[in-house]
Amino acid sequence: MDTKGPGPRTDAARFGVSRSGSQKKSVVGRRVSPPGAATRSSSGLASPGVASPGVGSSGVASGARTPTSDFALASGTVSQASDPLLYLLPANWILIVICMGSVLMTMGLVSRSLPAALSCALLTISFAICLMGTYLFRLEQTLAHTDWKRYLLLIVAIGVPMGLFGYVCARWTERVVALEWDTTASCFVILILMASVLLEGRLASIIVATVALWGGAWIVSGSLSSLVFLVSGSVIGLYLAVRRSEQVAAEIEARSERERAQRRAEDLLNEYEQTGQGWFWETDRRGLVTYVSAHICARLRKAPEDLMGKPLSSLFRLQGHEGENERTLVFHLSTRSSFKELSVRAATPEEDERWWSISGRPVLDQFNNFMGFRGSGTDLTETRRSQQHVTQLARFDSLTKLANRFQMSEWLEKILGAPRIDSRACAVFLLDLDRFKQVNDTMGHPAGDALLRQVADRLRSTVGKHGRVGRLGGDEFEVILPGHHVTEGLANLARRIIENLSQPYSIEGARVIIGASVGIAVCPENGSSSEEIIRNADLALYAAKGNGRGRHHFYDSDLHSDAKERQQLEEDLRDAIAHGALELHYQPQVRTTTETITGFEALLRWKHPVHGYISPAKFVPIAEDTGLVAPIGEWALRTACHDLARWPESVRVAVNVSPLQFANPALPAIVTSAIAAAGIEPARLELEITESVFLGEDKSTEAMFASLKAVGVRLALDDFGTGYSSLGYLKKAPFDKIKIDQSFVRGATQKGSRNGAIISSIVSLAEALGMETTAEGVETLDELDLVRMLGCSHVQGFIYERPLSVQAADKRLEEGLGAVARGPRSARAPRQTMLRKVVLEHGSHSYNGTIRNISRTGAMVEGLWNVPVGTQFTVYLAQDYAMQACARWSREDRMGVEFVQPLELDGNGAVIFAPPRGGGGENDTRSLRKAG
């Protein structure tokens, strides 16, 4: 059955036939019998082919079956519907009328007579029944194969007409002398042969026709011997019919099973091909395509006729993809050997890259002559993409699309393993984001992920083509710079990285600011193996973070001892927590109008058994990195409430709450438990919270504020103006106090400082919102007068008291709540410790000196002995940068000088060693950082 339409047919039978038969060309879209196609036997049975391995059996040389095809209409013709194995009546039984007419004409010509009137009437009945053969045939189609009515229909359709015909012919012979019985018998034999041909080997039908014909003749003759022969023949015929029916039943069952297997194989192949799961191809002995699946033509964007007669290799892109598989394909085609699952690039357009896996085997005829190739193919495109995706995941960070730790390690090993020693030089930066954990804890992991993506983009653009950037995990990044680099160039790049990463970010509508610290190690100066380089860069990173974060640090051999010291400090801190060695000191908070103590701020202190008191700036970062902040914070809260219980009722205590503690949903319960255990009023406890908790302005932050206020404690906003959020949170956060950071207080009394205006604005804002204000870090009388004049309600600083131990605080309260300011009238400019070589000129003489500390107004210089006070110098702080200075004091080899003009500071308060309005580039800028 030919397939309709111009498209290629799905010739499933092509891949399930035997290797016998002649080889014929086939083109897409036209049915052509494949080699070894099945043929129909004379009995009407199909000869099934031999199935190919893994393909299935198909003995029908036809195209794709239509959706409505079934067993009864498999061939689409009447011949199968009149299968002699299934039906008793043939579809062409009507032709028996012509045979009967021919016999009657012969008898008439021989006898020169006509049948009698009665005979003519009987012949009319016989012919009428035979002419109804088509109707009776269709009637049998409606009956089951086991229905007894089929045999009744057989007698009516075949037996009755043949019996009447035999009776008429015998009666005619008996009546006409010229018509002898030999002639009639010969005509009967001829008629039986014609009926057998029309009945197509249906044994039961042939027996009925034969017995009916001779039975009709016997009715006229009435011979006993004829009756005996007739009965004997009928019995033998009946026996043979029964035996034949059994054979037919067995043949029907076997053929039905073959047909079911064949249809199943065809359906599977059709579905496999039409759904695009795979496809088939065939070539002739010259390697030219004779068949290919339809959707492959569409995929290659070519008409079927364009592919026919072309080499199989034209379906693929072999040039430019000289992999092993492509060369193997050509090899197998030329050597006529089987191949399996070879990956090839399809000859599709560049924008639609496809990869296929093909298998094939040579086809031989019955004489083992090579006839061509047959095979199948599958689409490997998605599989290759999945493999590439797996490779991407294995070598790249899925979040930032940067190289991951594995690939960065590969790159570093490749550089260090270069054949030439000069090619092994490189520099490694390790970066750690400052305050990233606060963003993650307060705003959630999705916000943290978004921040990491923006950091990766900035880092990638900053480094550019100079090196490779990767993410090691968490908030750690790595930069590898191949080749030799000068130290100043590396320092400039590190500063640009820190500066770019410290710019504000926009995360979910919120403004977020973080920082970065960088550790630098250079190969081969700081190590020759990847493990050594990474370890030393990591030590430099810890040093950068330990020096205040937001800066870079080069590796130094002393860092090994620093790392051991940090590790030992961490172990000692854990022991201190376990054995209760931590202390709380209390610094008074004084009301400016009455100079009375209204409360204390609890400050954490640790007295090390060997090193004595250790600065919180040194051990608190360790606690943050190791997750010890939460237990330390809870201990401080409970201890402060316990100490507050024995102090006057008018005195409060303020306890700092870290962002990690604030993010803990159990904080209100912990505060309530501490208050209840100490038996104090909740209003006497004040929780100091920094602006960093507002990095994630969500419902959980508002809920936490509501829960804490429900407990009854007071809330203070600590370090106001130094955080990362806008003023919008003050509309909803229920603060009772704003604490002005000491960075605004210091230098506020100096001429030209804007800090006073900032303090005044904060005080006005707090008064408008009904909040108190506390100025932190007040150390001089001038600063006290200023903050009192600007309206600050409370003061905290050395001007009144340094932090006191709990015993000293108890004794201080026993003396009363009054406070007296004691301290210097004014403070000198902040000093920065350093060691810097400078040149000093006095008249025509030049001297070498070393600056030990410096401020924007003066410096202490070492190296000049017994310099008279008032001596004028020109101090060369850097090349082409000189400042006029005057000696104010001198002791042995040290003297203090005052600059005629103040030096400029950068954004971090560091002295800039460059001309104030110079046109120098970035490489000419030198910023001083506090050392140690």
N, C-alpha and C positions, 0 to 999 in steps of 0.2 A: 504494500500500500504506500503510495507516494505521499510524502509530507506536503502540505499546502504552504504556499507563500514562498517568497524568494530567499528566505534565510536559510542557513545551513541546517541540515537535519542532524538528529542525534542518532547515529548509527550504532546502537549498542551491539547489534549482531556482529559488527565488524570485529569486535574484540572478544568474541566467544566462539569462533568457528575453528574447525580443524585446519591443519596445514595442508590438506589435500585440495585438489582443484586447481583451476587455472587462475593466474593473477590478472586482475583487471583494474584499470585506473578508475578512481572515483573522484568526483569533484563535490565541493560543498554545495548543498542545495539541490542535488540531483541524486536519485536513488540508483546506485550501481551495486550489483551483487559483489560482495567481497570474495576473496579467495576462499574456497572450501565451503561456500554457502550451501545450506541444506537444500535438498531436492525432495519433491514429493513422489512417493512410490506409486505404483499402479494401484495399490489397495487404498490409496488416499492417506497413508500415514506419512508424517514428516520425518525426515532423517536428521536427528539432532547432531550438531557439531560437537567438537571436543572443547571443553572450556579451557581458557588460558588460566594460568595460576593467578589466584587473587583477583580475577575479574569476573568469572561466572560463566554460565553456559547459555548460549543463544543459538537456536537452530533456524531462525527466521531471518531471511535476508530482506528485511524491510526497514523503513525509517521509524521515526518516533511514533508511538501509538497515540491516537487522539484520546482525550479524557473520557470519551464515552465508550471506548473499546472494552470488550469483555470476552469471556471464553467463547460464547456463542457467535460473536462477530469478529473473532480475531483476525480472520483473513479478509473480511469485508465483502465476501461473495457468497452466492447461494450454495456453492459446492460444499462448503464446510457445514452448512445447515442441513444438507442432505447426506451427511456422513453415513456410509453403509454400516459402520460399527454402532451407530446410535439409532438410526431410523430404518423402518421396514419398507417404506414407500419412497421411490425416487422422485425427484422433482420433475423429471422429464418423462414420466410414465405416459403422458398424453401421446407420445410418439408411437406407442404400440398400435394406435389406430392405423397409422400408415403401414405398419408391418402386416396387420390383419387385412387391410385393403389389398396389399400386394399379393398376399396368399389367395384371397378370394378371386382376384383378377387372373392369377395363374390358373386356378382351378376352372374358372369360367372359360378361359381360352382353350384349355385342354379339352373340356367337355362340350364346348359350344352350347352352354346352357346357363340358366340363372337359377338361383335358389327359389324355393316356393315362397308364397306370401307369408306363411307363418314363420319361415326361416328369416325372411327379410325383417319381420317385426322383432324377432329375437336378436338379430344382428344390430338393429337400431338400438335396442336396450343395451347391448354389450358396448357398442360404440359410445353411447351416451355416458355410460359409467366411466369408460376410459377417458372421455373428454373432460370429465369432472376430476381427473387426476390431480390437477394443480390445487383445487380446493381441498381434496382429501389429503394431499400432502401437507398443506398448511394446517389442516385440522389435526394431523398427527403431531405437529410441532407443539401444540397446546397440551398434549398428554405426556404424563411422566413415562420414563423408560420402562417402568415395571407395571404399567397399567394394562389390564387384560383387554381393555377396549381396543388397544392397538392391533391385536390379533383379529378381532372382529372386523376392524377397519381393513385389515389385510385381505380377509376373505371377500369383503364387499368390493374392494377396489381392484383386486387382482383375480381372486378365485372365481367370482361370479362372471366377469366378462370372459375369462378364458374358458370356463365351463360352457357358457352359452355358445361361444365360438366353436368349441369342439363338437357340441351337439349339432349345430347347424351344418358343419362340414360333414359329419358322419351321416346325417339324414340326407344331405345332398348327394353324397356318394352312393347311399343305399338306393336312392330314387333314380339316379341317372346311370345307365349301364356303361356309357362311355367313360365315366369317371371311376377309375379303379382305386382300390384301397392302397395300393403301393404309392400312387400319386398323392393321396391324402396323407398317408403316413409321412412321406417326404416333406410335404408342406408343413405338417405338425413339427417335424424336427427343425426345419428352418425357422419356424415361428418361435420355438423354444429357444433356439440360439439367439435370435434377435431379442427376445424377452430377457435372456440372461445378460446380454450386453446392457440393456436398459436398466436392469436391476443392479448392476455394478457389484456383482459378487454377493448379494444378499441371499444367503443359502436358503433361509426359511421362505423368502418370497419366491425364489426359483422353484422350490419344491411344490409350493402351493400352486404356482402357475402350471407346472408340469402335470401334477395330479389332477387339477381342475380340467385341463385341456383333454387329457386322455379319459378322464371320468365322464366328460360330456359325450365323448365318442362311444364309450362303453354302454351308455344308456340306450343307444340306438341298436348296437350289435347284440347286447345281452349275453355274450359268450362267457361261459363259466371260466374257461382258461384265462380269458382276458381279465376277469374279475380277480382271479388268484394273483396274476402278475401285478395287477394294479394295487391290490391290497399289500402284497409283499413289498412292492416299490414304495408305497406310502409309509409302511412301518420302517423300512430302511431309511427313507428320507426323514421321517420324524426323529429317528435316533440320531442321524447326522445333524439335524437341525438343533437338537438339544445339546449335543456335544459342541457344535459351533457356537451356540448361544453362551455356553460357559467360556469358551475361548474368547468370544467377543467381549464378555464382561471383564475378563482379565486384561485383555488388550485395552479396553476403555479405561480401566483403572490405572494401568501403567502409563498410557498416554496422557491421562489427566494429570498424573503426578509430574510427568515430564513438562507438560504445558505450564503447570503451576510453578515449577522450578524455573522454567524459561521466562515466564512473565515476571517472577520475582527478581531474577537477575536483570532483566531489562528495566524494570522499575527502579531498582537500586542504581543501575548505571545512569539511567535518565536523570534521576534525582541528583545523583552525585555531580553530573555534568551541568544540569540546568541551574542548580543552586549556587554554582560557582565554587564549590568545594574542591573541584579538580577538573581536569580536561584531558582530552585524548588527541593523539596525533599519529600520523602514518606517513611513511615515505615509500617510494619505489626503490628499485635496486640502484638507481643513480643518486639516491639521497635527496630526491625532489619531493616536496610535500604533495601528498594526494588527499589528505584529510586533516582537518584541524577543527576543534570545537568552535562554535559560533561566537561565544563571548570572548575568545582570544582574538578573533578578528576585530571585534569592537574595541578590545583593550589596546590593540596595536593601531587602531584608527585606520584600518584598511579594509577594502572590500574583499569578500571571499575569493573572487576570481584573481585578485592581485597576489594572493599567497600561493595559489595552486601552481605547481611546477617550479616553485622557487626552492633553493636549498634550505634545509632545516636550519642551518646556522643563521639565515637571514632573520629568524625570529628573535635572535639574541644580539646583545652588544658584546662582542668578543674583544674588539680593539679597545685598548685603554683599561681593560680589566683582565690582565694576564695572570689571573690567579690559577691555582692548581686545578680547580674544577673545570674552568673553561678549556684549558689545554687537554684535560682528560676527556672532555666531550668530543673534541676533534679527533683525539686518538681512538676512541671507541667507534666513532662513525667510520673512520678509515679502516680499522681492523675488523669491523663487523662483529663486535663483541658486546655482550650485555652490559648495562650500567644501571646504577640505582641511586636515586636521590642526589643528583648533582645540582649544585646551586649555580644559577646563571642569571645574569642581568638581562631583563627583557628589553626588546628594542622599542620601548615606549618613549614618548617625548621626555625631555629633560625635566619638565615641571611635574611629571607623573612617574617618578622612579619606582619600578617594580622589580621584584626578585622572584624567580621561580625555582622549584625543585622538580627535576625531570628524571624519569626512569624509562628505559626502553630495552627491547630485545630484538634480535634479528628474526625474520620470518623465513622459513624454508618450505619448499614444496615437498611432494612425496619422493622426489628424487634428490632431496637435500640441496637443491639449488637455491641460492640466496635470492629472495624476492623483495627485500626491503626491511624497514624497521617499523615496529608498532610500539607505542608507549603511552605514558600518562604524565601528567604534571600537576603540581599544586602551587598555590601562591604562598611564598615565603615572606612577603613584604611585612606583614604585621609581626611575624616571628622575629625578623631582623630588627624591627623597630623596638620590640620588647627587649631584645638583647642589648640594643643600644641604650635603652632606658635603664636597664640593669647596670650597664657599664657606667652610665651617668650617675646613678645612685652610688656606685662603688667608688667613684673618683671625684664626685662633686657634692658639695653641700646642697641638699634639696631646698633649703630655705633661702639662702642668699645667692645660689648659683656660683659661688666661689669654689675653688679647689678645696678638697677636704684634707684632713690630716695625712691620709695615705698618699695622696698625690703630691702634697707639699714635701713629704718625706722622700718620695721618689725623685722629685726635682733636685732636692738638696744632695741626695746620694749621687745623682748623675753629675752634678757640678763637682763634688768632692772626688769622684772617681774618674775625672777627665785624664786622658793620657799625659797631657803636658801639665807640669806643676803650675805654670803661670795661669792656666785656665781654671785652677781650683779655687781661686780667690773669690770671695763673696761676703756679703753682709746679711745678717738675719735680724729682723725686727720682730719682737713679740709684743703684742698690744693687748691691753686689758682695759675694758670700759669702766670708768668710775661712775658710781651711783646707778649702774644699770639694774642692780638687784632691787633697788627701791622702786624703779619703774615696774619691774616684773611683779613685785609683791603688791603694789598699790593699784596698778592699772590692769593687771592680769597678763597672762601669757600671750594672748593675741596681740595686745599692744606691744609687748616685748618683741614679738616676732616682727611686727611692722617696723619697729625701731632698728632691729638688726639689719633688715633689708636696706633701710636708708643709710645706715652706717657703712654697709658693704658698698653701696653705690658711691658714696663720698670717698671711701678708701681707694676704690678702684680708679676713680678719676684723679685722685691726688698722686698716686704712684705712677699711673699711666704706663708707658712702655718701658720704664726704667727697671721694672721688676715684676715679680709674680705675687699675687695676693691670695691668701687662703684663710678659711675659718677652721680653727682647731676644735671648736665646740664651745657651747655657752656663749660668753661674751669675750672669748679669746680669739685673736686673729694673728696671722703671721705674714710677713713680707720678706721675700728673698730677692736680694739685689746681686746679680752675678757681676764678677769683675772686681777690679781694684777701685777703692773709693777713699777720698781724703776724709778725715774725721769731721772737718767743718761742713763738708757737703752732706754727710749723713746727719749731722746735727740739724742743718737747715731743713732737710726733708722731714725729720722727726718733728720739728716745730710746726711745719706746715700741716702735717697729719694731725697733731694735737689741736691746732687752731681750727682746722676744718671740721673735725669731729666734735668740737666743743660749741659749734654754732647751734642755735635753737632748732628743734625739730617740731613738726606738727604731726601729732599722733591723735587720731580720732577727735580732731577739733581742739585738742589741748596743746599747749606750748610746753615742750619738754627740753631740758638742758642737761646733758651729761658731759663727762670729760673722758680723757684717755691718758694712760700712762704707757710709756714705751721703754722696752729694754733692748739694748743693741749689743750684738756680739759679732766679731769680724774674724773671718778665716783668711790666712792661717794664724794670725796673731793670737786669737783666743781659743784655738783648738783646730784639730784636723779631721775629726770624725763628726758625723751628724749628731750623735748622742752628746758629745762634748759641747758642740756649738749651741744646741738647743738648751742644754742645762745651763750654760753660762749666760745665754740671753735671758733665760728665766730668772736667774739670780739678779741680772741687771734690772729686770722688770720689777722684782720685789723691792729692789733698792729705790727705784723711781717712785713706787707707791709709798714706800716708807718715808720718803722725803717730802711728802705732802700731796702726792698725786698730781695729775695734770702736767707732767714733765717727763723728760727722757733721761736715760742714764746709760752710760757705756759700761761694759763689763770691766771689772777690776779684780785682781787676785784677792783683794781684801773681802770681796763679797762672799767668798766661801765661809769665812769666819762669821760674817753677818747672817748667812743662812742658818748656820749651826746655832747661832745665838737666838734667832727667831724660833727655830724648832724647840730649843730648850725653853724659851720664854712661853711658848704655847703649852708645853708640858707642865711648866711651873704654874701657869694660869689655871689649868685644869685642877692641879693639886690645891691651889688656893681656894677655888670654888668648893672643892670637896671638903676641905678642912676649915672653911669659914675664915680665911685670911684676908678677905676683902673688907674695906672700911667705907663708911660714909662720913664725909666732912660736910659741914654746914656753913654757908656764907650768908650773913644777914642781908635782908632786904629792908631798907629804911624809907619811911615816908618823908618826902622832902619838906613838907610844911611844918611838921611837928618834930622831925628828927628822932622818931621812935621806931623801934624794930617791930615790924608787922609780920615777919616771917623769915624763913630760911630756904635756900635752895640746896637740896641734897646733891653733893658732888661725889662721884665714885673715886676712891683712892685704893692703891694696892702697895703695901709695904713688903717688898721682896726680902726674903731672909738674907740674901747676899748683897743685892744691889740697892737696898733701901727703897724709898718711895720711887715708883716708876710713873712717868707721865701718862695720863689717860690717852694722850695722842699716840702713844706707842703701843699700849696693849689693847685699847678698844678696837682698832682695825683688825687685830688678830682675833678678837672675840667675834667680830662681824663675819670674818672669813670662815671661821670654824663653827659658826652656829651657836656660840655660847651667849649671845646677847639676850636671848629670851630668858634663860634661867637667871642670868645676872640681873636683868631688869625686874623680874618678879621678886628676887631676894631684896633688891634695893627698895622696892615699894613696901614690902612687909616690914623691913627694918626701919624705914623712915616713919611709918605709921606707929610702930612700937615706941620709937624715941619721942614722937610728938605727944604721946599720951601723957607724959609727965611734965609737959611744958604748959605755960599759961594758956587759957582758953582763947585769948586774943591773937595768939601766934599761929601762923599757918606754916606748912611745909610744902615745897614745890619739888616734884619728882619728874625727871625727864622720861618720856615714853618714846622709844624708837619706832620708826615706821613699821618694822617687823612686828613689834608688839601690838601696834595699832591695828594691823591687818588681822590679828588673831581674834576670831569671834568670841573667844572665851575671856577677853580682857575685862569686860564689865563684871563678870563673875569673880575674876581674880581680885579686882579692886574692891568689890563688896566684901569678899572674904577677908582681905587685909584690914579693912575698916572695922569689920565686926570683931576680928581677933584683937585689935588694939583698943576697941571701945571708944572711939573718937567720933566726933561729928563729921559727916561727909564734907561739909563746907570748909573744914580746916585743911583738907587735902587739895592741892592744886597740881594738875597734870600739865606739864609743858610739852607741847607738840610742835614739831617743825612744819614748815610749808610743804615739805616733800610728800606728806600724806595726801596732798591734793593733786598729785600727779595723775591719780585715777579718780576723777570726780564722778562717782557713780552712786547708785543707791546704797551700796554697802558702806561707803564713807558717811553718808548722811545718817544711816541707821546706827552706826557706831557712835556718832556724836549724840544722837538722841538717847541711846542707851546709857552713855556716861552721864549725861545731864540728868537722866532719870535716877541715877544713883545719888546725885546731889553734890558731886565734886565740882570744883572750879576748873576752868580750862584756860590755859595761857598759850598764846601763839609765840613760840620761841624763834629767835634769830630773824625777826621780821625784816623783809626787804632783801634777804640774801638767798631766797629760795627760787623756785622755778615756775610759780603759778602767777596768775593775774589776781587783781584785787576782787574779782567777782566772788570768790569763796567767802569773803567777809559778810556778804549779804545773807548767807544761810548758816555759816558756822557759829555756834553760840559761845564765842570766846568772852571771858571776863577780863582778860588783860592782854596787852601787846607788849612784848619785850623787844626793845631796840638793841640791835646787835652792837657790840663794842667797836666794830669797824667804822660805824658812823660817829661814835663818841670820840675816838682817837683822832686827833688832828682837827677837831671841830673848832678849836680856839685859835688855830693858826690863821694868819692873814690870807685871804683869798679862798679859804676852804668853803665848799658848798654843803658840808655835812650839817651845819647848823640849820640851814634851810630845810634839809631833809628831815631832821629831827622835829622841827616845828610842824612840818606837814603831817608827820606820823601822829604827833600829839593831837593836832586838830582833828584828824580822821578818827582817832580813838575816842576823843570827847564827843564827837558827833554820833558815834555808835554806842556811847554809854560804856566805854571800856577804860580801865586803868592802863597806865604805861609805866614800864620799868626800864631805866637806862642802865645797860650793863657795861662793865669795864671802866667805871669812873675812877681815876687814879690821882687826879690833881684837883686843887682847889678851884682853878680856873674852869675845868670841865664841870665841876659840881655847880659852880655859879651859873654856868651856861645852861645846863639841863634844868636847873631850878627856874631860871628866868624863862625858858621855853615852855615850861608848864608840865614837865614830867612829874607824875605823882609819886614814883618810887625810884630809888637809886640802889645799885648794887655794884660794889667794887672795893678795891684796896683802900680807897679814901676813908672808908669806915672800918672795915674789918677784912682780914684775909680769911679763907675758909678755916673753920675750927673743927677740931675733933668733937665727938659727942660729949666727952667730959668737959672740954673747954666751952662748948656751947651751953652746957648745964650751968657751969660757973658764971658764964657771961650773963645768962638770964637771971641768976641770983642777984646780980648787981643792979638789975633793973632793965627797963626797955629803952632807956635813953641812949642815943648814939652821938658821938662827937667826931667830926671830920678831922683827920690828921693826915698830912702829906705835903708834898711840895706844891708850890704855887703853880708851876707850869712844867710841862714835860718836854724833853728834847725830842728832836725828830727820831723816828724809829731807825734803829741801826741794823745793818745786815753784815753778818760775819763773812769774811772772805780772805783769800790770799791772792793779791794781784800785784804784779810788778809794774811800777810807774817810774817816770823820769821827772825830776824836779829841777827847775832852773832858777838860779838866783844871780842876777847880773850876768856875768860871762861864765859862770860856773854851772856845771850840771852834776846832779847827784842821782844815784839809783836808790829807790826805796820800795817798800812793800806795804800796801794798804791792808790792815788787819780787820777793820770794820769801816763802814761808810753809811752815811745818810744823805739826804738831798741837800743838807746845809753844811756838812763837814765830814772829816774822816780822821782816823788815827793811822799815822804813818810810822813805820819802823825802818831803822837803818841810818838815821842822821842823829849824831850825838850833840847834846847840849846846844840846841838851837835857841837863840834869844827870842823871847816873846815879841811879837810884832813884825817878825821877819816876813817879807813878801816873797812868794814863790809863784812860778808858773808851773802848774802840775799837768803833765801830759797823760791823760787818762786812757787815750787810745791814739792811734795814728791820726794826725790832722785834727785832734780834738784836745784842746788845752783849756784849763780853767785857772783863773787867778785865785790865790788863796793866801791867808794870813795865819801865821803860827800864833795859837792862843795859849798853849802850855807846852812844856818840854820836861821829860824825866828820862835821864840816861839816853838810850837810843830810840826813844819813842817821843812823838809830839802829836798834838792835836791841831788840825788846821780847820779854818772856817772859809768856805767858798764865798767869793764875792757875789755870785749869782747862784740861786738854787738849781740843782740838777733836775732833769726831767725823769719821771717815773713811768713805767708801762702800766698796763691794766691790772697787773698783779702786785703793784707797789714796788717793783724791782727797779733799781737805778739803770738807766739806759746810757751805755757808753758810746754815744754817737752825738754828733752836732745836733742842736735842737731843730734846725731847719735844713739839714743836709739833703742833698739829692742822691745819696748813696742808695744802692739796691739793698735787697734783703740780706745779702751776704755780708754787708758792712754793719749790720745791727748786732749788738752784743748785749744780751740781757743777763743781769746778775741774779742768781737764785741763792737763797739762804742755804748754806752748807751745814749739815748736821743738825 
